[in-house]
């Protein structure tokens, strides 16, 4: 029995278009719109021009929607705004985590150097142990 989505997809590029559509459907479960590059990354076919042509065909048949550079199953602009805001929060969170990690590494390095001054032979044993862990 043919897949129910096949009636929207031309027979010539059935596999590539179906793979792109599967990717969009999967991410639509999480209300996460995708850009063309992201669809290409998750698609079996790596032909970006072919995938873009298939996506434009699906958009013209109103199977999927294109808002700005994003492809999604339903025309919800708020999911795009939510994605952009979430990506920005992730970038901001990473910069804070990086600062905290650098602070921790500086603290540990200063303790290690202080320990080395008091116990120069013991530090060599600890260093070798740490390297092989």
N, C-alpha and C positions, 0 to 999 in steps of 0.2 A: 504494500500500500504506500503510495507516495506521501511524502511529508506535506502537511497542510500548508506550509509556508511556500511550497514550490509554485503555487499558482501566481505568486507575486514576482518570481524570479525567472528570467529567461533561461531556456534550456542550454544555451551555449556556455554560459559562465555559472552554471548552477552551483558547483561545489564551492567556488571562491566566495560567491555572494552569500551562500548559506552559512559558511564559516564566519564571515563578517557579521551576519545577522545573529548567529548564536552568541558571539562575543558581546554584542550590544544587549541582547536579551539577558545574558547572565549578569552583566553589570547593572542593568536596569532593576534587578531585584534589590540592589543596594542603593537605588536612586543615584547612581554615579555615572554621569555622562562622560563619553569618551571622545578624544580627538582622533584624527586620522592616523597619526603615528602610533598611538596606543592600540588601535584596532589592528594595525599592521603587525605590531609586536606579538599579539595573541593569535594572529591568523596563521593558518598553515601556509597559505600563499604569501610570499613576501613582495609581490609585484604591487607597489604602492599605487601606480597609475590605474591598474586593473581594479584594485579594491576601491579606489575613489570613484571610478566609473560605475561600479556595482552599487556603491552607496548612493550616488546621485540618482540612479535608476530606482532604488528603493525609496528615496525621498520623493521622487516625482510620482510614485504610486501610493504615497502616503502610508507606507508600511512603517517607516521611521521618520523622525523629524531632525532637522538641522537648525540649531540655534547658535548663531555666531560660528565658532569653529567646532562646536560640540555636536555629536550625534547621540540621540536618545530615543526611547520608545514613545514617550509622552511629552508633549510640549509644555514642560514645566521649567520656567526660567529660574524658579527658586532653587531647584536642585543644582543648577549651574553656579548660582551665587553661593550656595552652601559648599560646593566643591572648592571654589576659589578661596573662600574664607578658611576652609579646613586645610588646604594646602599651605596657606599663609601661616596659619597657626602651627603647623608642623615645622615650617622653616624657622619660625621664631622659637619654638620649643627646642629645636636642635641647637640653635646658637646658645641658648641658656645652658643646655646640657654640656655643650662643649666647654663653656667657661667654667662650669663646676668641675668637669673632669680635669681641666688644666690646673685648677686650683688644688685639687686633690693630688695630682701628680707632683706639683711643686712641693706640697707639704711632705709627701712620701720621700721625695728626693732629698729634701733638707734633713729629714730624720735619718735617712740612709747615710748621708755624708757625716752627720754628727756621730752616728754609731761607728763609722769607719775610723774616725779620729780616735775614739776610745778603745776600739778592738780591731786593730788592723789585720790580724791573722784570721779572726773569726769571720770577717766580711767576705774573705775569699771563699770560704766554705759555703757561706750562704749564697753567694753569687752563683757558684757552680750549681748548687742545688736548685736555685731559681731558674737557671737556664735550661736544665734538663727536665723541669716539670712540664 
